[in-house]
């Protein structure tokens, strides 16, 4: 038996909805920039203590429910950086998380 973790999230229903809402709120409050690659994303957040604490809590919670993902946090003076990476085949989940941090896409502009 291999030591690979299955590419699956253990959250569903109300728990998943609440987590996505928490992620979206944090993105609205602190997300500065995102760089996405195939199976990896680097998200930069404002270095404010409240943003940092919420980001640490979300990274820890996501590490539990999506154990196949790797979450790395780096705290600097100009930003708190979250790197999310996935094994082959898990990139779609990384990009879904990035989408949650970014929030819903803007609709078409109206004149």
C-alpha positions, -999 to 999 in steps of 0.1 A, spaced: 0 0 0 14 34 -10 16 64 13 -2 87 -11 -31 107 2 -63 106 -18 -72 137 -37 -104 144 -19 -119 169 6 -136 157 37 -159 187 40 -194 188 25 -227 205 29 -230 233 55 -194 228 67 -180 233 32 -203 263 26 -192 279 59 -155 274 50 -159 289 16 -176 319 31 -147 323 56 -121 320 28 -140 345 6 -142 370 35 -105 367 42 -98 373 5 -119 404 5 -101 417 36 -65 409 27 -57 394 -6 -33 415 -26 -20 393 -54 -22 358 -68 2 339 -91 -12 306 -104 7 277 -119 -4 242 -130 -5 225 -95 5 255 -73 -6 290 -64 11 317 -44 -12 342 -27 0 374 -11 -20 390 17 -16 423 36 7 417 66 -18 429 92 -20 407 123 -57 400 120 -53 388 84 -23 367 94 -42 350 122 -72 342 100 -49 329 73 -31 306 97 -64 292 109 -77 286 74 -45 269 63 -46 246 94 -82 238 88 -77 231 51 -47 209 59 -71 187 79 -99 184 53 -77 184 22 -47 165 35 -33 160 0 -26 197 -4 5 214 10 1 248 27 31 269 33 29 303 51 57 329 51 53 361 71 72 391 60 71 429 66 54 436 33 32 406 30 20 372 43 25 347 16 5 315 13 17 288 -11 -7 260 -19 5 231 -39 -10 197 -49 3 164 -62 -3 155 -99 -40 156 -105 -48 180 -76 -43 213 -93 -80 218 -99 -86 219 -61 -58 245 -58 -75 267 -84 -109 263 -67 -94 275 -34 -78 305 -52 -112 312 -67 -128 311 -33 -102 337 -20 -109 359 -50 -146 358 -46 -173 356 -73 -162 369 -107 -175 403 -117 -204 403 -141 -204 422 -173 -201 460 -170 -233 479 -177 -234 513 -193 
